[in-house]
Amino acid sequence: MFSLSKILFLALVIGAVWFGWRWYNRVGAVGRERLRERERRGSGKSASTSGGGSSQLAAEDMEKCPECGAYVAPRSAVACGRPVCPYGR
């Protein structure tokens, strides 16, 4: 029924899963810390260059193109290739 080889194999699998889970969580924690550090450095630069204003990017509402139906940001839209596209002018 239970042999020593099966028990050892089960222990090996459990150990591999345990250490793999710890490694996965550690990689995630390091990545989150790097992201926080990058945001701190980025917000420090933009706050000092913009005179202490908000360090967040302004959101822009999307508008539906009347010609092709795609939603685009009006300030940064490019032409869709159709002759009457309002953003190609």
C-alpha positions in Angstrom: 0.0 0.0 0.0 2.4 2.7 1.2 6.0 2.2 0.4 9.0 4.2 1.4 9.6 5.4 -2.2 6.0 6.7 -2.5 6.3 8.6 0.8 9.7 10.1 -0.2 8.3 11.1 -3.6 5.3 12.7 -2.0 7.6 14.6 0.4 9.7 15.7 -2.5 6.7 17.0 -4.4 5.3 18.9 -1.4 8.8 20.4 -0.8 9.1 21.5 -4.4 5.6 23.1 -4.3 6.4 24.8 -1.0 9.8 26.3 -2.2 8.3 27.2 -5.6 5.5 29.1 -3.8 8.0 30.9 -1.6 10.1 31.8 -4.6 7.0 33.1 -6.6 5.9 35.3 -3.7 9.5 36.6 -3.2 9.7 37.5 -6.9 6.4 39.3 -6.7 7.4 41.2 -3.6 10.7 42.3 -5.2 8.8 43.4 -8.4 6.3 45.4 -6.3 9.1 47.1 -4.4 10.9 48.1 -7.6 7.7 49.5 -8.9 7.2 51.6 -5.7 10.8 52.8 -5.9 10.3 53.8 -9.6 7.1 55.6 -8.8 8.9 57.5 -5.9 11.7 58.5 -8.2 9.3 59.5 -11.0 7.0 61.5 -8.7 10.0 63.3 -7.2 11.1 64.4 -10.7 7.7 65.5 -11.9 6.8 67.4 -8.7 10.1 69.3 -8.8 9.8 70.2 -12.5 6.1 71.1 -12.5 6.4 73.5 -9.5 4.9 71.1 -6.9 1.8 70.2 -8.9 0.1 66.8 -9.0 2.4 64.0 -10.0 -0.5 62.0 -11.5 -1.2 61.9 -15.2 -4.4 63.6 -16.3 -7.1 61.3 -17.6 -8.6 62.0 -21.0 -12.1 60.9 -22.1 -12.4 58.7 -25.1 -14.7 59.7 -28.0 -16.3 57.4 -30.6 -15.1 58.2 -34.1 -18.2 58.9 -36.2 -16.6 57.3 -39.2 -15.1 54.0 -38.1 -16.7 53.6 -34.6 -13.4 53.1 -32.7 -12.9 54.9 -29.4 -10.0 57.3 -29.5 -8.4 60.0 -27.3 -9.2 63.2 -29.2 -5.9 65.0 -28.5 -3.7 62.1 -29.6 -5.9 60.4 -32.3 -4.5 59.6 -35.7 -6.4 59.1 -38.9 -8.1 55.7 -39.4 -7.4 55.8 -43.1 -10.9 56.6 -44.3 -11.3 59.7 -46.4 -13.8 61.5 -44.1 -12.1 60.7 -40.8 -12.3 63.8 -38.6 -8.9 63.0 -37.0 -6.9 62.9 -40.2 -7.1 66.6 -40.8 
